[in-house]
């Protein structure tokens, strides 16, 4: 994968595993510019069984203080782009979400 901001461009490698039974995706950091990177997606079925809530978690720190400072400025925007892309693709595949609060993201 590649992460970038203005003049910065860094490549990194992860291993992504889907556990169907646990309804989660875990991303393991292998190598690249981070001190650490922790990321998961957990899919929690709603009571009606027709939809789910998604728990998206990401925590990271770059080795470079300069890169960390630059990315911190736009991190929330980047996360919202990821969430919006996820929601758009889910809407294409499964239909539009209900208006009961879907589409909210906490970062």
Secondary structure, 3 states (H helix, E strand, C coil): CEEEECCEEEECEEEEEEECCCCEEEEEEEECCEEEEEEEEEEEECCCCCCEEEEEEEEEEECCHHHHHHHHHHHHHHHHHHHHHHHHHHHHHHCCCCCCCCCCCCC
